[in-house]
Amino acid sequence: MSARRRNAKTPRTTVPGRGGTGLPEAANEVNGTQFQGKETPRVGLFQLAPALFDFYSALTMVFGGCCSNVVAYEQLLNINPRIGSALTFSQMLFITAQTLPSFLTVQKTSFLPQLKPRQVPLSQWALQVLVLTSGSLLNNWAFAYNVPLTIFIVFRSAGLPVSMVFGYLILKKRYSLMQLSSIIIVTAGVILVTLSRTTPGTLSNTSKLTSPEDLKKYFIGISMMTVSLFCTGFLGLLQERTYAKYGPCWREGVFYTHLLSLPIFLFLGRDIKQGIVSLSNPASTSSTALAFMILIGNLVTQLICVSGVNQLASQVSSVSTNIALTARKALSLCLSIWWFGNDWNSQLGVGAFMVFFGSFLYTIKGIHRDKK
């Protein structure tokens, strides 16, 4: 048989995305050599398997870790609404201790362990430390100002307007009419959710905020969460630029941002002490041991949640990350209402729907734009 006849019977490689296997085109090449025939899908699957495993493990950590963290978080708030500083410090310390062994190395010339060389300069993490710590503290402090967890979850889901402001001012991005409309929907939903605290709820034992002192205290908490939203948006911008420049070094980011934040808590020693003492004499739980077990559960799930979010952000676009986080927050809101029987009214329901629906519209538009 001639060479021409043999080549004519050789099957052509199917172009992915055009009725073929659907694998990325890069999966058909290894070290510059293009594979054809039946071996192409096998090589592609072997190459894609680690990336797919990392992606789905990150999603599992985000949904499982973050949702479980919300349950433990609300139980701690039922013990002491002013546990914010102690909880933030405990989370920073625990995550630092858990990730420290991965960044230590022992040199032959010294018996003392040393930190491994960094992929990112320390100065790049410094600003992220200030933004992360400020946002975390403000979040946890807000509960001492009459802000229920249901409103907190919805409010924290409204980061799109902040991201748009930073994108327009810093990254010089331009947005479509649909994206602008979705931001208006999200903003209107946040306003409805914020004002829902001043209307009666579904539970008869829930008091409506009527006195000027209660309203003042409530809106101080809302102001704290607003500043925290800007911190979160700015932190996401800093992380995106860091990963784009130095690669997906999310583990290093988790370690150094938490380690470098610990000295800040030296100025909050008294507040941290009262939070820890409140767990030793819990009013809403049966024993001190149970209160500290809830705290440990919160710390473990916080580590899983933070690692999952950072891993996901380093692997996919900010649009895809936002879809996952918005869905996770919607699930957390349902858990908070169902598990703890938290208050709910029509105004809060409509506002929450507007926030999640507006976020969905924005992200769908982002997907269509990326495909072009």
C-alpha positions in Angstrom: 0.0 0.0 0.0 1.4 3.4 -0.9 2.2 6.1 1.6 -0.5 8.3 0.1 -3.2 5.6 0.7 -2.0 5.0 4.3 -2.2 8.8 5.0 -5.7 8.9 3.5 -7.0 6.4 6.0 -5.4 8.2 9.0 -8.3 9.8 11.0 -8.1 13.5 11.3 -7.9 15.2 14.7 -11.2 16.6 15.7 -11.1 20.4 16.5 -12.4 20.9 20.0 -15.5 23.1 20.3 -16.6 22.2 16.8 -18.4 19.0 17.3 -15.4 17.2 18.7 -14.3 16.1 22.2 -14.7 19.6 23.8 -11.2 19.4 25.2 -9.0 22.5 25.1 -6.8 22.8 22.0 -3.8 22.9 24.2 -4.6 19.4 25.4 -3.8 18.1 21.9 -0.2 19.2 22.2 2.6 18.1 24.6 6.0 19.8 24.4 5.1 21.2 21.0 4.2 17.8 19.5 0.6 17.5 18.2 -1.0 14.1 18.7 -3.6 12.7 16.3 -6.1 9.9 16.2 -7.4 7.9 19.1 -4.6 8.9 21.5 -5.8 12.6 21.6 -8.6 12.3 24.1 -6.5 10.1 26.4 -3.6 12.7 26.6 -6.1 15.5 27.1 -7.9 13.8 30.0 -4.6 13.1 31.7 -3.6 16.7 31.4 -6.9 18.1 32.5 -7.5 15.7 35.4 -5.3 17.6 38.0 -6.9 21.0 37.0 -10.4 19.6 37.2 -9.7 18.0 40.6 -8.3 21.3 41.9 -11.4 23.2 40.6 -14.0 20.9 42.0 -12.1 20.6 45.3 -12.1 24.4 45.6 -15.9 24.5 44.9 -16.4 21.8 47.6 -14.3 23.8 50.1 -16.2 27.0 49.3 -19.7 25.6 49.7 -19.0 23.1 52.5 -16.6 25.2 54.5 -18.2 28.6 54.2 -21.8 27.4 54.8 -20.7 25.3 57.8 -18.8 28.4 59.0 -22.0 30.5 58.9 -23.8 27.9 61.2 -21.0 28.0 63.8 -20.7 31.7 63.4 -24.3 32.4 64.3 -24.1 30.0 67.3 -21.2 32.1 68.6 -23.2 35.3 68.1 -26.0 33.9 70.2 -23.5 33.4 73.0 -22.0 36.9 72.7 -22.8 39.5 70.0 -19.6 41.3 71.0 -17.3 38.4 70.3 -16.0 40.0 67.1 -12.4 40.9 68.1 -11.8 37.6 69.8 -13.2 35.7 66.9 -11.2 37.5 64.3 -8.0 37.1 66.3 -8.7 33.4 66.8 -9.3 32.9 63.1 -6.1 34.7 62.1 -4.0 32.8 64.7 -5.5 29.4 63.8 -5.0 29.8 60.0 -1.4 31.1 60.6 -0.6 28.1 62.8 -2.1 25.6 60.4 -0.3 26.9 57.3 3.1 27.7 59.0 4.7 24.2 58.6 4.4 24.4 54.8 6.5 27.5 54.7 9.3 26.4 57.1 12.6 24.8 56.0 15.6 23.6 58.0 19.1 24.6 56.7 22.1 22.3 57.1 24.0 25.1 58.7 21.4 25.9 61.3 19.2 24.0 63.7 16.5 26.7 63.7 13.8 26.5 61.0 13.6 29.4 58.5 10.9 30.7 56.2 11.1 29.4 52.6 11.9 32.0 49.9 8.8 33.9 48.9 7.2 34.0 45.5 5.8 37.4 46.1 7.7 40.4 47.7 6.6 41.1 51.3 5.6 44.6 50.4 2.9 43.2 48.1 1.2 41.5 51.0 1.4 44.5 53.4 -1.4 46.5 51.9 -3.6 43.4 51.6 -3.0 42.7 55.4 -4.4 46.1 56.4 -7.4 45.8 54.1 -8.1 42.2 55.1 -7.9 42.9 58.9 -9.9 46.0 58.7 -12.7 44.3 56.7 -12.8 41.3 59.0 -13.0 43.4 62.2 -15.7 45.6 60.9 -17.7 42.6 59.8 -17.6 41.0 63.2 -18.1 44.2 65.1 -21.3 45.0 63.2 -23.3 42.3 65.1 -22.9 44.3 68.3 -25.0 47.0 66.6 -28.4 45.3 66.1 -27.5 43.9 62.6 -29.1 40.4 62.2 -27.2 37.7 60.3 -29.9 37.6 57.5 -29.3 41.2 56.6 -25.5 40.7 57.0 -25.5 37.9 54.4 -27.5 39.8 51.9 -25.5 43.0 52.4 -22.2 41.1 51.9 -23.6 39.7 48.7 -23.8 43.2 47.2 -20.2 43.7 46.4 -20.8 44.3 42.6 -21.3 48.0 42.8 -18.1 48.4 44.8 -16.2 46.2 42.3 -17.6 48.3 39.4 -16.4 51.5 41.0 -12.9 50.2 41.5 -12.9 48.7 38.0 -14.0 52.0 36.5 -11.6 54.2 38.5 -8.5 52.0 38.7 -8.6 49.5 35.9 -10.4 51.9 33.5 -13.0 49.3 32.6 -16.2 50.2 30.7 -19.5 48.5 31.4 -22.5 47.7 29.2 -26.1 48.9 29.7 -27.1 45.5 31.1 -24.3 45.5 33.6 -25.3 49.0 34.7 -28.9 47.9 35.0 -27.9 44.9 37.1 -25.9 47.2 39.5 -29.0 49.4 39.9 -31.1 46.4 40.8 -28.5 45.2 43.4 -28.2 48.7 44.9 -32.0 49.0 45.2 -32.1 45.6 46.8 -29.5 46.5 49.4 -31.5 49.6 50.3 -34.7 47.5 50.7 -32.8 45.0 52.9 -31.3 47.7 55.0 -34.7 49.3 55.7 -36.4 46.0 56.3 -35.1 46.1 59.9 -37.5 48.9 60.6 -40.6 46.9 59.6 -42.2 44.1 61.6 -41.1 40.5 60.8 -42.7 37.1 60.6 -41.9 36.3 64.2 -44.1 37.7 67.0 -41.2 37.9 69.4 -39.1 40.1 67.0 -39.0 43.7 68.1 -39.2 46.4 65.5 -36.5 49.2 65.7 -38.5 52.3 66.8 -36.4 54.3 69.3 -33.9 56.8 67.9 -31.1 55.1 69.9 -31.8 51.7 68.4 -31.9 53.2 64.9 -28.7 55.1 65.4 -27.0 51.9 66.6 -28.3 49.9 63.7 -27.1 52.4 61.1 -23.7 52.5 62.7 -23.5 48.7 62.1 -24.7 49.3 58.5 -22.0 51.9 58.0 -19.4 49.4 59.3 -20.5 46.8 56.7 -20.5 49.4 54.0 -16.8 50.2 54.7 -16.1 46.5 54.9 -17.6 46.0 51.4 -15.2 48.6 50.0 -12.4 46.7 51.8 -13.5 43.4 50.3 -13.7 44.9 46.8 -10.3 46.5 47.1 -8.8 43.3 48.4 -10.2 41.4 45.5 -8.6 43.9 43.1 -5.2 43.6 44.9 -5.4 39.7 44.8 -6.3 39.6 41.1 -3.3 41.9 40.2 -0.9 39.9 42.4 -2.0 36.5 40.9 -1.7 37.9 37.4 1.8 39.1 38.1 3.3 36.4 40.2 1.1 33.4 39.4 -1.5 31.4 41.4 0.3 31.7 44.8 -2.8 31.6 46.9 -1.3 29.5 49.7 1.4 32.0 50.2 -1.2 34.7 50.2 -3.3 33.0 52.9 -0.2 32.5 55.1 1.4 35.9 55.0 -1.8 38.0 55.1 -2.9 36.2 58.3 0.6 36.1 59.9 1.3 39.8 59.3 -2.1 40.7 60.8 -1.4 39.3 64.2 0.6 42.4 65.6 -2.5 44.5 64.9 -4.4 42.7 67.6 -2.1 43.9 70.3 -4.2 47.1 70.4 -7.4 45.1 71.0 -6.3 43.0 74.0 -9.1 44.0 76.3 -11.8 43.4 73.8 -10.3 40.0 72.9 -10.2 39.0 76.6 -13.9 39.8 77.2 -14.8 37.7 74.2 -12.9 34.7 75.4 -14.2 35.1 78.9 -17.8 35.1 77.6 -17.2 31.6 76.2 -16.2 30.4 79.7 -19.5 31.5 81.1 -22.0 31.0 78.3 -25.6 32.0 78.9 -27.2 30.3 75.9 -25.4 26.9 75.9 -25.3 24.1 78.4 -21.6 24.0 79.1 -18.3 25.8 78.6 -16.9 22.8 76.7 -19.7 23.1 74.1 -19.0 26.8 73.6 -15.3 26.2 72.9 -16.2 23.3 70.6 -18.3 25.6 68.6 -15.4 28.1 68.4 -13.1 25.3 67.2 -15.6 24.3 64.6 -15.8 27.9 63.4 -12.0 28.1 63.1 -11.7 24.8 61.1 -14.5 25.7 58.7 -13.0 29.2 58.3 -9.7 27.7 57.3 -11.5 25.5 54.7 -13.5 28.5 53.4 -10.6 30.9 53.1 -8.4 28.2 51.4 -11.3 27.3 49.0 -12.0 31.0 48.0 -8.3 31.7 47.4 -7.8 28.5 45.4 -10.8 29.2 43.3 -9.8 32.9 42.7 -6.3 31.7 41.5 -7.8 29.2 39.0 -10.8 30.9 37.4 -11.8 34.5 36.4 -13.3 36.9 38.9 -16.7 36.5 37.1 -16.8 32.7 37.8 -15.6 33.3 41.3 -18.4 35.8 41.9 -21.0 33.3 40.6 -19.8 30.6 43.1 -19.7 33.1 46.0 -23.2 34.5 45.2 -24.7 31.0 45.1 -22.9 30.2 48.4 -24.3 33.2 50.1 -27.8 32.5 48.9 -27.5 29.0 50.4 -26.1 30.5 53.6 -29.1 32.8 53.9 -31.5 29.8 53.5 -29.6 27.9 56.2 -29.8 30.9 58.6 -33.6 31.2 58.2 -34.3 27.5 58.3 -31.8 26.3 60.9 -32.1 29.2 63.4 -35.6 30.4 62.6 -34.3 33.9 61.9 -36.8 36.7 61.2 -38.0 37.2 57.7 -40.4 39.7 56.1 -41.6 40.5 52.5 -39.3 43.6 52.2 -36.2 41.5 53.1 -37.3 38.8 50.7 -37.8 41.2 47.8 -34.5 42.9 48.6 -32.6 39.6 48.8 -34.1 38.5 45.5 -33.0 41.7 43.8 -29.5 41.4 45.1 -29.0 37.8 43.9 -30.9 38.3 40.7 -28.9 41.5 39.9 -25.7 39.6 40.6 -26.7 36.8 38.3 -27.5 39.2 35.4 -24.1 40.9 35.9 -22.2 37.6 35.8 -24.1 36.2 32.8 -23.2 39.3 30.9 -19.6 38.9 31.9 -19.6 35.3 30.5 -21.0 36.4 27.2 -18.4 39.2 27.0 -15.5 36.7 27.7 -16.7 34.4 25.0 -16.5 37.0 22.3 
